[in-house]
Amino acid sequence: MDIETEKVIESVFPDGIPESWKENPDFYQYLIKLGGFDIDQLNKEPDHLTDEKNSVLQQTQELAFSNYKTFIRTAESSREIFQQFNETEKRLDGLAQNLPVFVSKCQSFCDASKDINTHRRLNSLTLTRNAELLEILEMPQLMESCLRSNQYNEALELSQYARQLGTKHGDIPIIASIVSEIENSWSGMVGQVVSSLRGDLPLPRCLQLVGLLRSMDAFTEPELRIKFLQARDSWFQGLLSTIPKEDPNLHLTKTIELSRIHLFNIITQFKAMFNDDDHIITSRDVTINESAIFYHWLEEKISQFLTTLEHDLPGVTSIDSILGQCTYFGLSFGRVGADFTGRMSDIFVRVIGEKFKTGIIRTTRKFEKDMETFTLINKVQRTDVKVETSAKSENPPEQLVEFYPLAEYCNGLISAFNELRVCAPVALSETCMRLLEDSLNSVAKAMLLFYKQEQQAFTAAERENMIKFAECLSKQLVPYVQYSIHAIFPPSQVSVYLGISVGQLQKEGVTYLDQKFIVEPLALLLPIRTIARESFLPKFAPTGSSSTDSSKEMSASTGILSKEDTTPQTEVTISKMEELTISQTERLSETITQSSEESVVESAEIEQDNEVKINDPSDIC
């Protein structure tokens, strides 16, 4: 539409024209036609248009009246066509909505058809390779059969093949399931192989089993060593646990035998399989000395054996036999660098020393109990007994029979010596000396205590017997004990052990009794000639008659033997005893009583007999 036409339309139709006219080409042709009219024609044009309108209206009415049936049918047909078009449109909308579902179902059908086709092809392929697939499916059962029949090499090959199969086809569920079952069986095989090490195995079998564990690559080298030692130790502990523990002799003997045989076999097997004493593994976090694993285990086993030895040895009756077996056991381990005889010797020395100490304490206690019932009344002196020193005789002094507590005490010492001499460690020589000195000193104190308690009621004969009683201890029993000690611990051997001469040994008093210390409590009862150069008696200097009067008063009050009643042998002793004052005697008595109470150690009570027979001591030599 040009500008002129628009101006014409605006001038003719100031209110605007309908939108439908704008699209109608007849409207623009009519405008062009109007533009060609003159004024008269334009003035007549409205009337012309009105007439034409009326004519058309009339024609339309006539047409409608003449063809009204056609119009009705046309209207009905149009309405029906409109309804059908609406229904068709609804169905087309429904079809349009269902088309994607239909397309998807068609696609699903196509996919299902492809899967079916694929499965059909796979089933055909499976059918053609049925034998090979059956072998793969039966691999778990085959693995179990190999394990049940102990065919570990075949099981290992099968496990390796399954791992390779899983690496290539791990995405296939059935293959993954088979590999998983075989892996479980493989884990059981590792445990079964380790369990097989818990038995009495020869070296070739151990080499085979450890080689299998290495091939399995289930453990690192340190872990493999630990597993081997744990398995063998478990079997070894099972053997030890079967030994009866009621009898210490049997238990210790069997423990030594089994430990010596089987521990040495385990060590030999370990050395054969892990022959790398200086092999050290270095990792990012820690440095592992693999040889230390073995020696730590060996130290644990030795400590365990020593604990058993220390527990059972006190109850053993034949220590020398056990010592021989243990020495052979310890020296045999020296071939593998684990000689532990030095550690065993401490246990033997301690146990033997404790047994000897117990025997001496029991003997001392029995002597003190005997002294409670001992009496010097009606003590008849034997004339058929030779009075001579027994320092060089292996037989006990016969004079001891006259005083049964000393005879019983000597018997107890001989029993302790007989038990000690079978296995007498040189290291115990000084300890035994000190025990004997203390025991003999306690005996002397007990004798003095007896004298202090009974002296007031003594007759002349009883006083003489008391002096002989003290002399019997000093001149007979002490030299005999000294001789017995040297028979068990020869000074020559002790001097070699200490690396000094025999003279130096005697000078230092090693293995030599201190007779001065032993008889010190009885110094007042012994004649001066029987005492060492350094007298134990207090040094009193009697002056004038006052000293004499006091000695007489003491004699009268205490009943000490007068010079007229004494024999020549006892004159010197009694004259010395008269020099003591009453207060000094009381102080000495209190001191002796205190020392005696401190030296008594609790021990088993032993019944005493008044009729005593001295043991045969010939074995102590």
Stockholm file with secondary structure:
# STOCKHOLM 1.0

chainA/1-621         MDIETEKVIESVFPDGIPESWKENPDFYQYLIKLGGFDIDQLNKEPDHLTDEKNSVLQQTQELAFSNYKTFIRTAESSREIFQQFNETEKRLDGLAQNLPVFVSKCQSFCDASKDINTHRRLNSLTLTRNAELLEILEMPQLMESCLRSNQYNEALELSQYARQLGTKHGDIPIIASIVSEIENSWSGMVGQVVSSLRGDLPLPRCLQLVGLLRSMDAFTEPELRIKFLQARDSWFQGLLSTIPKEDPNLHLTKTIELSRIHLFNIITQFKAMFNDDDHIITSRDVTINESAIFYHWLEEKISQFLTTLEHDLPGVTSIDSILGQCTYFGLSFGRVGADFTGRMSDIFVRVIGEKFKTGIIRTTRKFEKDMETFTLINKVQRTDVKVETSAKSENPPEQLVEFYPLAEYCNGLISAFNELRVCAPVALSETCMRLLEDSLNSVAKAMLLFYKQEQQAFTAAERENMIKFAECLSKQLVPYVQYSIHAIFPPSQVSVYLGISVGQLQKEGVTYLDQKFIVEPLALLLPIRTIARESFLPKFAPTGSSSTDSSKEMSASTGILSKEDTTPQTEVTISKMEELTISQTERLSETITQSSEESVVESAEIEQDNEVKINDPSDIC
#=GR chainA/1-621 SS CCHHHHHHHHHHCTTCCCHHHHTCHHHHHHHHHHHTCCHHHHHHHHHHHHHHHHHHHHHHHHHHHHTHHHHHHHHHHHHHHHHHHHHHHHHHHHHHHHHHHHHHHHHHHHHHHHHHHHHHHHHHHHHHTHHHHHHHHTHHHHHHHHHHTTCHHHHHHHHHHHHHHHHHHTTSHHHHHHHHHHHHHHHHHHHHHHHHTSSCCCHHHHHHHHHHHHHHTCSCHHHHHHHHHHHHHHHHHHHHHTSCCSCHHHHHHHHHHHIIIIIHHHHHHHHHHCCCTTCEEECSSCEEEHHHHHHHHHHHHHHHHHHHHHHHGGGCSCHHHHHHHHHHHHHHHGGGTCCCHHHHHHHHHHHHHHHHHHHHHHHHHHHHHHHHHCCCTTCCCCSSSCCCCCTTCSSCCGGGGGSHHHHHHHHHHHHHHHHHHTTCCGGGHHHHHHHHHHHHHHHHHHHHHHHHHHGGGCCHHHHHHHHHHHHIIIIIIHHHHHHHHHHHSCHHHHHHHHTSCHHHHHHHTTTCCCHHHHHGGGTTTSCGGGSCSSCCSCCCCCCHHHHHHHHHHHHHHHCCCCGGGCCGGGHHHHHHHTTCCHHHHHHHHHHHHHHHHHHCCCCCCCCCCSSCCCCCCGGGC
#=GC SS_cons         CCHHHHHHHHHHCTTCCCHHHHTCHHHHHHHHHHHTCCHHHHHHHHHHHHHHHHHHHHHHHHHHHHTHHHHHHHHHHHHHHHHHHHHHHHHHHHHHHHHHHHHHHHHHHHHHHHHHHHHHHHHHHHHHTHHHHHHHHTHHHHHHHHHHTTCHHHHHHHHHHHHHHHHHHTTSHHHHHHHHHHHHHHHHHHHHHHHHTSSCCCHHHHHHHHHHHHHHTCSCHHHHHHHHHHHHHHHHHHHHHTSCCSCHHHHHHHHHHHIIIIIHHHHHHHHHHCCCTTCEEECSSCEEEHHHHHHHHHHHHHHHHHHHHHHHGGGCSCHHHHHHHHHHHHHHHGGGTCCCHHHHHHHHHHHHHHHHHHHHHHHHHHHHHHHHHCCCTTCCCCSSSCCCCCTTCSSCCGGGGGSHHHHHHHHHHHHHHHHHHTTCCGGGHHHHHHHHHHHHHHHHHHHHHHHHHHGGGCCHHHHHHHHHHHHIIIIIIHHHHHHHHHHHSCHHHHHHHHTSCHHHHHHHTTTCCCHHHHHGGGTTTSCGGGSCSSCCSCCCCCCHHHHHHHHHHHHHHHCCCCGGGCCGGGHHHHHHHTTCCHHHHHHHHHHHHHHHHHHCCCCCCCCCCSSCCCCCCGGGC
//
